[in-house]
Amino acid sequence: MSNKRNSLIFLAVALVLGIAAAMFAQRWARQSMAAAEAQASRDITEVVVADQELAFGKRIDAGQLRTARWPADAVPKGAFNQIDQVVGMVSKYQIFPGEPVLAQRIADPATSPLMASLIGPNKRAVTVRVDDVVGVGGFLLPGSRVDVVASKQNERQEYQTRTILHNLRVLAVDQTASAGAEDKPVVVRAVTLETDPSEAEVLVQATIEGSVQLALRNPEDESVPEVAMVQPPVSKSTPKTVRPRKEAGMTVIRGTRVDGVDDSRN
């Protein structure tokens, strides 16, 4: 009888301990999940991104933006967390959908003129007069990338041609700093290029000494190929035949006799 009683007591204690352990495990699991959710919420922040493509040189409105959840430890430098901070700004570069809008890629037109705000740090804007040929048939648009080819005469009045600048960004065509919606080719009279100070000097010097041509390039191609200077063709002249010089002298005729007299002097 005592053994049976002891067994019942042992089972009752085991049951109580099991229930207590289950309740403790459930409580621990809930606390762990709540702590994980709190930690996750602290590690995620809101970042303003483009909801559609933001064209180069265009003013940004609220309908083109949205916020996206972003890991707090991976937020890019210059990112915004409120759409109102970006509305009314001008995009200095093309910004694609889903890309974070960064402070260094936009400008405030209220504090900086539009063209000046489009120029990058340590860069200059230089305008080149063009026609339908120099301007690549009107296919140059703001945001295009070009090389500059210069041609000038040497001291023998022969033309020499070479590529002097590579991968320059087109800031504006005429007075337009936006590519527009249709991107149709338009023949313009002037193109404004973004250069650094030394490139600006090279470009101005080339326009003074001769003529320049703009070569449109693929915007994804950042290579700088080795290009040799084009020299003028060398004319092949036929060498002149040098005839032997006749010795100085005179001819004396006496009747039917002809004599040669040498009058050269030593």
C-alpha positions in Angstrom: 0.0 0.0 0.0 2.8 2.3 0.8 4.6 1.6 -2.5 1.5 2.5 -4.4 1.1 5.7 -2.5 4.7 6.6 -3.1 4.3 6.0 -6.8 1.3 8.3 -6.9 3.2 11.0 -5.1 6.1 10.6 -7.5 3.8 10.9 -10.6 2.1 14.0 -9.1 5.4 15.7 -8.5 6.6 14.8 -12.0 3.5 16.1 -13.5 3.7 19.4 -11.7 7.4 19.8 -12.6 6.6 19.0 -16.3 3.8 21.6 -16.4 6.1 24.2 -14.7 8.8 23.5 -17.2 6.4 23.8 -20.2 5.1 27.1 -18.9 8.7 28.4 -18.4 9.7 27.3 -21.9 6.7 29.0 -23.4 7.4 32.2 -21.5 11.0 32.2 -22.5 10.1 31.6 -26.2 7.7 34.5 -26.2 10.3 36.8 -24.5 12.9 35.8 -27.1 10.6 36.4 -30.0 9.6 39.8 -28.6 13.3 40.7 -28.1 14.2 39.6 -31.7 11.3 41.6 -33.1 12.4 44.7 -31.1 16.0 44.2 -32.3 14.9 43.9 -35.9 12.7 47.0 -35.7 15.7 48.9 -34.3 18.0 47.7 -37.2 15.5 48.7 -40.0 15.0 52.3 -41.0 13.1 54.2 -43.8 15.1 55.6 -46.8 13.7 57.7 -49.7 14.1 56.0 -53.0 13.0 56.8 -56.6 9.6 55.3 -57.4 10.3 56.0 -61.1 13.2 57.2 -63.2 14.4 60.7 -62.3 15.7 62.4 -65.4 18.9 64.4 -65.4 18.3 68.1 -64.7 14.6 67.6 -63.8 12.8 69.0 -60.8 11.6 66.2 -58.4 8.0 66.0 -57.2 6.5 63.8 -54.5 4.8 61.4 -57.0 8.2 60.2 -58.2 9.4 59.1 -54.7 8.6 56.5 -52.1 10.1 55.2 -48.9 11.7 51.8 -48.5 12.7 49.7 -45.5 16.5 49.7 -45.3 19.0 48.0 -43.0 20.2 50.7 -40.6 23.8 49.6 -40.8 23.8 49.8 -44.6 22.2 53.2 -45.2 24.2 55.1 -47.9 25.9 58.4 -47.0 23.6 61.3 -47.8 20.3 59.3 -47.8 17.0 60.9 -46.8 14.3 59.4 -44.6 11.5 61.8 -45.4 10.0 62.5 -48.9 9.5 66.2 -48.1 13.3 66.6 -47.8 13.7 65.8 -51.5 10.6 67.4 -53.1 11.5 70.4 -55.3 15.2 69.5 -55.7 16.8 69.0 -59.1 18.5 65.7 -60.0 22.2 66.2 -61.0 22.4 62.6 -62.4 20.0 60.1 -63.8 18.4 58.1 -60.8 16.8 54.8 -61.5 13.7 53.3 -59.8 14.5 51.8 -56.4 17.8 53.7 -56.1 18.2 55.8 -52.9 18.1 59.5 -53.5 21.4 60.9 -52.1 22.3 64.5 -51.2 25.3 64.5 -53.5 23.1 63.5 -56.5 20.6 66.4 -56.2 20.7 70.1 -55.8 18.5 72.9 -54.4 17.7 75.4 -57.2 16.7 78.0 -54.5 20.3 78.3 -53.3 22.2 77.5 -56.5 21.5 78.3 -60.2 20.4 75.3 -62.1 23.5 75.0 -64.3 25.9 75.7 -61.4 24.2 73.0 -59.3 24.7 70.4 -62.1 28.5 70.8 -62.0 30.3 68.2 -59.9 32.9 69.1 -57.3 36.2 70.4 -58.7 34.6 70.5 -62.2 34.0 73.4 -64.7 31.5 74.0 -67.4 32.9 74.9 -70.8 30.7 75.7 -73.8 31.8 74.7 -77.4 30.2 76.1 -80.5 28.9 73.3 -82.7 27.0 72.7 -85.9 25.1 69.7 -87.3 28.5 67.9 -87.9 30.4 68.8 -84.8 27.3 68.1 -82.7 27.0 64.5 -84.0 24.0 65.2 -86.1 21.9 66.5 -83.2 22.1 63.2 -81.2 23.9 64.9 -78.3 21.7 65.3 -75.3 22.3 66.4 -71.7 23.9 63.5 -69.9 25.6 62.1 -73.0 29.3 61.2 -72.8 31.7 62.4 -75.5 35.3 62.4 -76.6 36.9 65.6 -78.1 38.9 65.3 -81.3 41.1 68.3 -82.2 42.6 69.1 -85.6 45.1 71.9 -86.3 47.7 72.9 -88.9 51.4 72.5 -88.3 54.2 74.8 -89.5 54.1 73.1 -93.0 50.4 74.0 -93.2 49.5 70.3 -92.9 46.6 69.1 -90.6 47.2 66.9 -87.6 44.3 65.2 -85.8 44.2 63.5 -82.4 41.8 62.8 -79.5 42.6 65.3 -76.7 39.9 64.6 -74.1 38.0 61.4 -73.1 34.6 60.6 -71.6 33.3 64.2 -70.9 29.7 64.6 -69.7 27.4 66.9 -71.6 25.7 69.3 -69.2 23.5 71.1 -71.6 22.7 71.6 -75.3 22.1 75.3 -76.2 20.2 76.5 -73.0 18.6 73.1 -72.3 19.9 71.1 -69.3 17.3 68.3 -69.7 17.1 65.5 -72.2 13.4 65.9 -72.5 10.7 63.3 -72.8 11.1 62.4 -76.5 14.9 62.4 -76.8 14.7 63.4 -80.4 17.8 64.6 -82.2 17.9 68.3 -82.4 20.6 70.4 -84.2 22.0 72.9 -81.7 24.5 75.7 -81.8 26.4 75.2 -78.5 27.2 72.3 -76.2 28.3 72.7 -72.6 30.7 70.1 -71.3 31.8 69.2 -67.8 35.6 69.2 -67.4 38.2 69.6 -64.7 40.3 72.8 -64.7 43.2 71.3 -66.8 40.8 69.8 -69.3 39.1 73.2 -69.7 42.4 74.8 -70.6 43.1 72.0 -73.2 39.7 72.4 -74.7 39.8 76.2 -75.0 43.4 76.0 -76.5 42.2 73.5 -79.1 39.3 75.7 -80.2 41.7 78.7 -80.6 44.4 76.8 -82.5 42.1 74.8 -84.8 38.8 73.0 -84.8 37.2 70.4 -82.6 34.8 67.5 -83.2 32.7 65.8 -80.6 32.6 62.0 -80.7 29.6 60.4 -79.0 30.4 57.3 -76.9 28.6 54.6 -75.0 27.9 55.9 -71.5 28.8 52.5 -70.0 32.2 52.5 -71.8 34.7 54.2 -69.4 37.9 52.9 -71.2 40.5 55.3 -72.5 42.0 53.7 -75.7 45.4 54.5 -76.9 44.9 56.7 -80.0 47.8 57.7 -82.2 48.0 61.2 -83.8 46.9 61.2 -87.4 49.7 62.6 -89.5 49.3 64.2 -92.9 50.2 61.9 -95.8 53.8 62.1 -96.9 54.1 63.1 -100.6 56.3 60.9 -102.7 58.3 63.1 -105.1 60.4 61.8 -108.0 64.1 62.7 -107.5 65.4 65.0 -110.1 68.0 63.7 -112.5 71.3 65.6 -112.2 72.9 66.1 -115.6 76.7 66.2 -115.8 78.0 69.7 -116.1 79.7 70.5 -119.4 83.2 71.8 -119.2 83.6 75.5 -120.1 85.1 76.1 -123.5 84.7 77.5 -127.0 84.7 76.2 -130.6 86.9 77.7 -133.3 86.1 77.0 -137.0 88.9 77.5 -139.5 87.6 76.7 -143.0 86.7 73.0 -142.8 88.6 72.5 -139.6 86.8 72.6 -136.2 88.9 73.0 -133.1 87.8 73.1 -129.4 89.5 75.6 -127.2 89.4 75.3 -123.4 89.0 78.7 -121.8 88.6 77.4 -118.1 90.8 79.1 -115.7 92.8 77.5 -112.9 
